[in-house]
């Protein structure tokens, strides 16, 4: 059973997350021929203060951008 794990910054709506799961499932099934019923998708949301790029969290980057 394929397992797709998505990590993203928190903030997407329930509808957006459902669409992500649908699209990833369809793409994987199309590319591999695996039945969609056997494809699992997990979406993990990471708070902006827990994810960093270039040594700065996204929360810090947001504060800098605001002023």
C-alpha positions as CSV (number, residue, x, y, z in Angstrom):
1,X,0.0,0.0,0.0
2,X,1.6,3.3,-1.0
3,X,1.7,6.0,1.6
4,X,2.2,9.7,0.6
5,X,3.2,12.0,3.4
6,X,2.8,15.8,2.9
7,X,4.3,18.3,5.3
8,X,3.2,21.8,4.9
9,X,2.8,25.0,6.8
10,X,-0.4,25.2,8.7
11,X,-3.2,27.3,7.4
12,X,-4.9,25.5,4.5
13,X,-8.6,24.9,4.7
14,X,-10.2,21.5,5.1
15,X,-11.4,21.8,1.5
16,X,-7.9,22.5,0.3
17,X,-6.5,19.5,2.2
18,X,-9.2,17.3,0.7
19,X,-8.3,18.5,-2.8
20,X,-4.6,17.8,-2.1
21,X,-5.4,14.3,-1.1
22,X,-7.6,13.7,-4.1
23,X,-5.1,15.1,-6.6
24,X,-2.2,13.2,-5.1
25,X,-4.2,9.9,-5.1
26,X,-5.3,10.4,-8.7
27,X,-1.7,11.2,-9.9
28,X,-0.2,8.3,-8.1
29,X,-2.8,5.9,-9.4
30,X,-2.4,7.2,-12.9
31,X,1.4,7.0,-12.9
32,X,1.6,3.5,-11.3
33,X,-1.7,1.7,-12.1
34,X,-2.3,1.2,-8.3
35,X,-5.9,1.2,-7.3
36,X,-6.8,4.5,-5.5
37,X,-8.4,2.5,-2.7
38,X,-4.9,1.3,-1.6
39,X,-3.3,4.7,-1.6
40,X,-3.0,6.5,1.7
41,X,-2.3,10.2,2.1
42,X,-1.3,12.0,5.3
43,X,-1.1,15.7,5.6
44,X,0.9,17.0,8.5
45,X,0.7,20.7,9.3
46,X,3.7,22.4,10.9
47,X,3.2,25.7,12.8
48,X,5.1,28.6,11.2
49,X,7.3,28.9,14.4
50,X,8.4,25.3,14.0
51,X,9.6,25.5,10.3
52,X,12.7,27.4,9.3
53,X,14.6,28.2,6.1
54,X,18.1,29.8,6.0
55,X,18.2,29.8,9.8
56,X,15.0,31.8,10.4
57,X,11.5,30.4,11.2
58,X,8.7,31.4,8.9
59,X,7.2,33.2,11.9
60,X,10.4,35.3,12.2
61,X,10.3,36.0,8.4
62,X,6.7,37.1,8.7
63,X,7.6,39.6,11.4
64,X,10.5,41.0,9.4
65,X,8.3,41.4,6.3
66,X,5.7,43.3,8.3
67,X,8.0,46.0,9.4
